[in-house]
Structure formats: C-alpha cells, structure tokens
Amino acid sequence: MSDIKIFSGSSNRQLAQSVCEHLDVSLGNATISRLQSGEIHVSYEESLRNCDVFLIQSLSHPVNEHLVELLVMIDAAKRASAKTINIVMPYYGYARQERKSKPREPISAKMVADVISTVGAERIITLDLHADPIQGFFDITVDHLTALDIIIKYIREKKVVNPVVVSPDAGRATVAEKLAGLIDCPFAIMIKNRPAHNQSEITHIIGEVEGMTPIIIEDMIDTGSTIVNVVEALKKKGSHNAYICATHGLFSGEALQKLDHPNINEIVVTDSILLDENHSDKFVVLSVAPLISKAIKIITEGGSIATLFKS
C-alpha cells in the first residue's frame, strides 16, 4: 500500500480517517481553503507523483460547494503527476435528477458524471446509487457498492418480532423483495404520488401489514416527509412501530426533529454522510468504512469487487 495516497474533502473527514485506519495507512495531508472571494483553493502537502490517489468526498450539503471542491482536488492531483485518480463518493449528489420527468428539464446526474470524468478522474467508487442506470452515465470505471449486507446483518441481530419489509414506492420494490427473502419475511409496497419535489402522498398499500412490524427500506432520507407519511399510513392499517433503514441520511431542514416520531422505533443509516450530533437516540449509524477499505484494497492489489456482495 506504499504507493497509495488517500485524501479527504471537507464533507466527511471522519469516514476518510476510518477508511485509512482499516487500511493501516495515514490520511494524506492536503490544505483546503477559501479565498476572500469564496473561491476554493487546494494544496497537497506531499508528493503524489506516480501514486494511486483516492479522494474521499460525498456530495452532501452543501452539495455545490463539495462538488467544486472535489473538482479542484482532482485537477490539483492531475497536475501533481498522480498515477491514477480514483474518486470515493459514498453519496452521489444530483442522483435524483437521472431522467426527464417533464419537458425542458436537465439530466443533472449525467452532467455531474461528465464533469467529473472530464476534469481527470479515472474511477469512481460509490454506494447505493438512487438509480442503477447512473453507472452508465460515466465514461470511466464505476465500482457500485451496496450497504445492504451491513443493514441485513444489523436487522437480523435485532430479532424483530413479526417483521414485514416495506418499500415506500415501486422503485424500491426489488430491493424490498430481496431483503424480505434474506430475512425470511413478507413484504409490502406503498403507492404514492409526488405533487412536488420533497412532497409525497400515500394512495395505496399493497400487502398485509396489520399486527406486523414494518422494516422500511430506502436508499436515502432527505426531508423525512415521505417516511413520516409512510409510517402514519402503516399505523392506520394496524401495524406496529416501524424500523427505518437507509444507506444515505441527508436529513435536510427539520428532518432530524420530524423523524423523532412516536411511530418510529429506530432510524438506521450509514456514515456515508456525516450525521449531525444533535439527534435523538433513535438514530443508529452503521459504518461503511470496512466495505470501502476492502474495495480500495481489491482495486490496488487485484481481485473481484463481487466478493464484497454476500446478498
């Protein structure tokens, strides 16, 4: 691992430090600063020549700041003669804009992929994309990891009584069905409308939930409004309090307070995004650092990424 250099952007330095500890390497020394005009400046304080460089940065809030910061880091690494430039982006921002839902809209997920590739990145390691086809938006290698195995292990250890896995929409039905099969329980699907961004209305519940404990599986939680609507609709159908599982906890606005809900037992997320310390005891954070460190080791030493996926 002597030719590997790992650096962190400002989005989640704790995760980067944890990845380095699992790999038994030191986190690289880089200075990231802002000029008085607001421009981002990056300076690597050690040589990168002929090194495999890994830049760890999630596109969490403030997403635009973190995106530009990453681009400047890529450019600086390229001009420092790095052998390869690999992006570790646990949370891929703009992923929800992966298609046109009405005329004259952008496909921002593709635009961000183009910019990252053009600046000089050669590989991206990401985690539970909002939509799998986003992998095809890149002209560079994409290693798409999943936190599903980590979540399954935690749920099994909880020994939830009379569980039912619930998909909050049709888009997560495949994942919900897979999770239900792995923990040997039934699953249900919520049908909802979206009148506007970050708004949803539950219209139907397909599946039996009365007298059961819902395990709601999502790729991300943003404002928390959808989750609250789902658990309240399930409660009206006679379910017990729910467990919420998601890879990415964005928790925008008043989400942390909103999710401290009487019908929710726990909210389980990973550390793909740094969680604000001001949260209730209902929030459980599982680390993806071991998963990411194993992926980096396979990429640099050889092997198959598929060995990381038990499910």
KAZICOR-V539427 format. One record per residue. RES is the residue in three letters. PHI is phi in whole degrees, -180 to 180 (none if undefined). Layout:
BEGIN
res: [RES:RES]
phi: [PHI:PHI]
END
This chain:
BEGIN
res: [MET:SER:ASP:ILE:LYS:ILE:PHE:SER:GLY:SER:SER:ASN:ARG:GLN:LEU:ALA:GLN:SER:VAL:CYS:GLU:HIS:LEU:ASP:VAL:SER:LEU:GLY:ASN:ALA:THR:ILE:SER:ARG:LEU:GLN:SER:GLY:GLU:ILE:HIS:VAL:SER:TYR:GLU:GLU:SER:LEU:ARG:ASN:CYS:ASP:VAL:PHE:LEU:ILE:GLN:SER:LEU:SER:HIS:PRO:VAL:ASN:GLU:HIS:LEU:VAL:GLU:LEU:LEU:VAL:MET:ILE:ASP:ALA:ALA:LYS:ARG:ALA:SER:ALA:LYS:THR:ILE:ASN:ILE:VAL:MET:PRO:TYR:TYR:GLY:TYR:ALA:ARG:GLN:GLU:ARG:LYS:SER:LYS:PRO:ARG:GLU:PRO:ILE:SER:ALA:LYS:MET:VAL:ALA:ASP:VAL:ILE:SER:THR:VAL:GLY:ALA:GLU:ARG:ILE:ILE:THR:LEU:ASP:LEU:HIS:ALA:ASP:PRO:ILE:GLN:GLY:PHE:PHE:ASP:ILE:THR:VAL:ASP:HIS:LEU:THR:ALA:LEU:ASP:ILE:ILE:ILE:LYS:TYR:ILE:ARG:GLU:LYS:LYS:VAL:VAL:ASN:PRO:VAL:VAL:VAL:SER:PRO:ASP:ALA:GLY:ARG:ALA:THR:VAL:ALA:GLU:LYS:LEU:ALA:GLY:LEU:ILE:ASP:CYS:PRO:PHE:ALA:ILE:MET:ILE:LYS:ASN:ARG:PRO:ALA:HIS:ASN:GLN:SER:GLU:ILE:THR:HIS:ILE:ILE:GLY:GLU:VAL:GLU:GLY:MET:THR:PRO:ILE:ILE:ILE:GLU:ASP:MET:ILE:ASP:THR:GLY:SER:THR:ILE:VAL:ASN:VAL:VAL:GLU:ALA:LEU:LYS:LYS:LYS:GLY:SER:HIS:ASN:ALA:TYR:ILE:CYS:ALA:THR:HIS:GLY:LEU:PHE:SER:GLY:GLU:ALA:LEU:GLN:LYS:LEU:ASP:HIS:PRO:ASN:ILE:ASN:GLU:ILE:VAL:VAL:THR:ASP:SER:ILE:LEU:LEU:ASP:GLU:ASN:HIS:SER:ASP:LYS:PHE:VAL:VAL:LEU:SER:VAL:ALA:PRO:LEU:ILE:SER:LYS:ALA:ILE:LYS:ILE:ILE:THR:GLU:GLY:GLY:SER:ILE:ALA:THR:LEU:PHE:LYS:SER]
phi: [none:-68:-96:-101:-124:-115:-125:-118:-77:-90:-74:-158:-66:-62:-65:-61:-63:-66:-61:-63:-63:-69:-92:59:-128:-89:-68:-62:-97:-136:-103:-115:-137:-120:-74:-61:-77:99:-66:-92:-124:-125:-138:-82:-97:-152:-70:-113:-58:61:-108:-85:-100:-118:-108:-100:-158:-91:-90:-93:-66:-81:-60:-69:-61:-69:-67:-64:-58:-62:-61:-66:-65:-62:-62:-63:-67:-63:-75:-93:66:-63:-67:-136:-123:-116:-100:-104:-121:-55:-115:-94:-66:69:-67:-78:-104:-98:-158:-89:-92:-155:-61:64:-109:-84:-110:-67:-62:-71:-60:-64:-60:-63:-65:-61:-67:-65:-66:143:-69:-115:-157:-130:-109:-134:-135:45:-60:-61:-143:-56:-60:-60:-55:-77:-75:-94:-99:-120:-68:-121:-106:-99:-91:-138:-94:-59:-64:-65:-67:-60:-59:-66:-63:-61:-69:-72:52:-64:-82:52:-80:-140:-81:-120:-91:-71:-158:-65:-65:-101:-62:-63:-65:-62:-64:-64:-62:-61:-66:-74:-106:58:-150:-74:-138:-135:-127:-96:-108:-138:-109:-120:-68:-161:-59:62:-131:-151:-134:-78:-109:-146:-124:-103:125:-91:-128:-63:74:-116:-104:-71:-116:-92:-110:-135:-84:-151:-123:-104:-82:88:-63:-62:-62:-62:-61:-66:-68:-70:-66:-66:-64:-65:-89:95:-80:-82:-62:-102:-107:-108:-125:-150:-73:-114:-105:-75:51:-77:60:-96:-61:-60:-72:-64:-83:-80:-103:-64:-94:-117:-80:-148:-117:-105:-133:-104:-91:-62:-126:-65:-89:-58:-68:-86:-140:-79:-71:-72:-88:-120:-112:-102:-88:-101:-59:-61:-63:-66:-65:-65:-63:-62:-65:-65:-62:-86:-106:102:133:-115:-63:-61:-68:-83:-108:-76:-90]
END
